[in-house]
Amino acid sequence: MNKNYYAIIMAGGIGSRFWPISRTSHPKQFIDILGTGKTLIQNTYERFLKVCPKENIYVVTNENYTGLVKKQLPDMADQQILTEPVMRNTAPCVAYGCFKIESMNPDAAIVVAPSDHLILDESAFIATIEKSLETASQNDCLITLGIKPSRPDTGYGYIQYTDQTLNEDFYKVKTFTEKPTVDIAKTFIQSGDFLWNAGIFVWSAKAIVAAFDSYLPEMHEIFAEARSVYNTDEEKAFVHKVYQRCINISIDYGIMEKASNVYVLPSEFGWSDLGTWASIYQLADKDYVGNAVIPSEKVIMYDSSNCMVNVPGEKLVILQGLHDYIVVEANNTLLICPREQEQNIKQVVADVKNKFGTKYI
């Protein structure tokens, strides 16, 4: 296994679209949301154990989730859990992990991935990552993985690429487009040169540090300043103090959309970002009338179809005459809403917070 290969798992989000199961104190990456017996972050960690040595895997998360990370990933040493004092989007979290790794090993090649994605074809995923790490080690490039789109989905970002290639398989990126309208998404798919943005990145430590210097120089300065304290007892206090100075910006917007050395690898490994109940419903086992029930031991359904049901295992639940609904119960909260209106859940969470404070959030 290559000692220069590293992985950074981003695990700081709160997953509000999966409320009430995903809560601020216990978000979706720490939940077995598909009923597989393992949480999303555990699955992500185990995938990367096949790519790099376990001491080369880092998790960046909110300070409040340190205990959850330690409990679910007991093999991780304290210095592998990098904590953020505040939420500042993905650019600062990527900078922190990459600058720390670069200070230890300037020859490092790094994969950065979210903690809460589903990968169905693990061997294809590992081959894709290894190929990308090898290319990143040998070239001054920033690589992103693109998923071949199967439908005009408006929930994903899109990457357009040109015919110019690196190592034959990596295509020069032309444009990034955030969540388009349905009509635009349809034209993207028809054109054949667009991919879904999986939010998984691969680069050498040198290339990403140089990119921060070029495109986010203030952030570069902040994390370069911390080089003297990485892997010491002063690291956490120092980083927590300077983190407040970081702007709230994504790595996509801050660097990937601006840099001229960005390449995409068209990939197929059964990917889903598990961003909505619709994505869970698509992947879950369903009965003969289309009901997906997790867990299903004590749920009885009469004259009901195409429902997504997720309720506590010990609770007896009877549903009659429900079609195309989401029924979710967790943390003393019950949510029942039509499947086509699930985009309103974020607004519901905001309303609940206004009315009841953070007790149910």
N, C-alpha and C positions, 0 to 999 in steps of 0.2 A: 504494500500500500504506500502511495506516494506521501512522504512526510511534508512536502510543500503544499499539499492540498488542504484547504480549510473550508468550513461551512459556518455561516451565520444564519441563525433562525430568528426571524422577527416575530415577537410574541407579545406585543404591547397593546393590541387593539381591544375594544370592549364588545364588539360583535352585537351592536344594538338591534340589528334586524332579526336576531334570534331570541329577542326578549319574548316571554319571561324566563326561558330556559337559560339564556346567556345574560348574566348580570354583571354589573360593574365589578363586583367583588369576586366573580367566578365566571369569566367570559368563555366564549365557545371553544377556544383552542384547548381549554383544559377539560372539555366535556366529551364523552363518548356519544357524539350526536347521531351517529349512524347505527348505534347498537352493535358495534363490532367487538367489544371487550377491551378496546384501547382508545385513549383520547386522541384527538387530532395531533397534538404536539408530540405524543409518544410515537405515533406512526411516522411523523416527520423525522424525528431524531433517529429512529431505527433505520429509516432509508439512508440517512447520511452516514451511519456506521459502516455502510457498504462502500462508501466513497472515500472516506478519510479516517485517520486514527481518531479514537474517541476524545483524546485530549485536544484535538484540533477543531472540535465543534463548540460553537459559542451560541448562547441565547441572549438576545437583547429584549428586555421586557420592562414594564413599569415596576418601580420599586415595590409596589403593593403586592405583586405577584411572585416575589422571590420564594416565598414559602411553598406556593403551588408548584413552581418549577422544581424545587428541591424534592418535593414529595413525589412528583410524577417522573422525574428523571434523576433518580438517586445516585447515578454514576457520575453526575456532573460535579466538578470541583467548584468551590466558591468563585474562583477567579475566571471561570467560564460563564458565569451568569452576570451579564452586564446590565446594570439597572439605570433606568431613566427616572429623574425626579418629577418630570412633567411630560405630557404628550406633546410632541413637536413634529409629527408626521415622520416620513421614512428617511429623509436626507440626514438628519442628525444621528439617527440610530445606525444607519449604514456607515457614516463617518466614524462614529465611535468604534464600532467593531473593526472596520478596515484599518484605521490608524493604529489601533492597539496591536493587531496582527502584524502590520507592516513594521512596527517598532521592534517586534521579536524576530521576524523573518522577512527581510526585504524581498526574498525570492518567492513569497507565497502567491498562490493562485486561490481565489476565493469564490465560492458560490453563496449567494444571498437569496434566501427564500422565505416566504410567509410560513407560519406554523400551522395554518388551518386549511390547507388545501388537500384535496383527495387525489391520489394517483392510483389508477387501477392496474396499469402495466408497469410494475416496479422495475423489471429488468430493462425495459426500454428507457425508462427514466434514468437509471444509473448509467447506461451506455451513453445517453445524451449528455449528462453532466460531465462524465469523464472525457468525452470528446471535446466539450466546451472548455474544460479546465486545461486540457493539453494545448488547445489553440490559444487560449488566453495567456498561457505561460510563454508561448513562443512569439506572440505578436502584441503590438501596442494597440489593444482594442478593448471595447466595452461590449460584452455580448448579452443579449436578452433572448429568452426563449419565446417563440411564437407558436401558438396552437392553430392548426388548420381548422378553420371555422366550419361547423356543421349546420349552422342556421344564422339568420340575421339578428343576432342577439344584441339588444340595446344596453345590456348591463355590463358589457366588457369594453375595455379600450382596444383600439385596433392599431396595428403596425403595418405600414406600407413599405415595401422593399423594392430595390432596383435589381438589374441583372448583374451588377458588379459583385463578385464573390471573393471570399477569403477561404483558402483551403477547400475550394469547390462547394462546400455545404453551407457556408455562412454568408448571408446576403447583406449588402450595405442597406442600412435603413434610410428611407426617404422621409417619411412623416410618422408622427404619432397622433392619433385622434382619440380624445376621451369620449366615452359613451355617446354614440351618435343616435340620431332619430332612426326609426324603422326604415324609412325610405333610403336614407344615406347608407345604413347597414346593408340593405339589399344591393345597392350599387357597388359597395365594397366587395361583397361576395361574388357578384357577377364579374368584376374586373379580374379576379384571380390572383392579385398581387397584395392581398391584405391577410393578416393573421391576427388572432386574438392575442392580446398582451397578457402573458401569464404572471407577470410581476416577479419572475425569477431571473436573477442576473449572475453573470460570471465574468470575472476580470482578474488581472494580476493586481497585487497590492500597489505596485508602482503606477499602473495605469489609472487606478481610481483616485489615488492620492494626487496625481498630476491633474486629473479632471476637476477635483475640488479646488485646486489652486487656480485653475483657469475660470471656472464657472461659478463657484461659491467661495470666493477668496476669504471672506470673513469667517466662514465655517472652517475652512482649511486652517486658518490662523488659530482658532479656538482649540482644535484637536491636535494640531502640531505642537502647540504650547504645552499640551498634556504629556508629550513624549517622555519627559523626565520622570513622570509618576506612574506610567503604565506598569502593571504587575508589581506595585509596591503597596504598602498599607495606606498611602495617601491617595491612591487612585480614585476611590469612590467619592470622597469628600471634594476633591478637586473637580472631578468631572461633573458632579451634581451642582457645583457652584457655577461652572462655566456654561452648563447646559441651558441655564436660564437666558443666556445671551443668544442662543440659536434661533433663527427665524423658523417659522412653521411652514415647511415646504417639502414636497415629495421628491424622491430621487428622480422620478420620471421627469417632473417639471424642471427641477433645479439643474439636472445634468444631462439625462438621456436625450431630452428634446433639443438640447443645444449643442452637444458634442458632435464632432465630425467623424469620429472613429467608432461609430456604433454599428454593430452587425447583429442580425437576427438568425437564429437557427430554427427553421420550420420543424416542428416536433409533433409526435403523436405518442402519447403514453397514458391515455385515458384520464385526462385532467378535468377537474372541476374546482372552482374556487369556493364552493359551498357558501355562496354569498347570501342565499335566500332560502326560504322554505321550499320554493319551487324546485331549486336544485337538489334539495334533500329528497323531495317527493319523486323526482325523476330517477334517482339512484336507488331508492329503497325498494325492498320486496313488496309486491302488492298482491291483494287477493283477486279473485276472478271478476270483481266489479270495480277494481281500481283503487281500493282503499290501502293506504300505507300506514301501518300501525306499529309504533315503536314505544315500549315493548307491548306485545299483543296478548299476554297471558290472561288479563282480566278485563278486556274490552269486548263488549258484545254490540254488534251493529245490525240494525234492522232497516231494510229499505233505504240504505245509504250507499253512495258510490263516490269514487274519486276524491276521497277525503284524506288529508294528512293529519294523523293523530299521534301526539306524543304526550303521554301522561305518566305519572308515577306508577311504578310496577306494582305497588301494593294496593292501588286504588281500583275499585270496581267501577267501570264506566259503561253506561248504556247509551247508545246514540240511535235515534230513530228519525228517518226522513230527512237526513242531511246529505246534500249533494254538492261536491266541489267546495268543501270547507276546510279550513285549518282549525284544529282544536288542540290547544297546547296548555298544559298545566304544569306549573313549577313554582316553588317558593311562595306558596299561599296566594298565587295569582292564576286566574283562568282567562285565556284569550280564545275567543271564537270569532273567526272572520272569514268572509269569502276568499277563496284562493286568489281570485283576480284582483283583490284589493290589498294584497300583502304589502305593497309599497307604502301603505299608510301606517305601517307599524312604527316607523321612526317618529312620525307625528304623534302617535298614541303614547309612545314613551315620553316625549316632551310634555304632553298634556298631563300624564300621570305625575311626572316630576313637579309640574307647576301646582297641581292640586294636593299632592300628598308628600312632597319633598322627595328625598332619596330612598325612603324606606323600601319601596318596591322596585327600585332601579338598581 
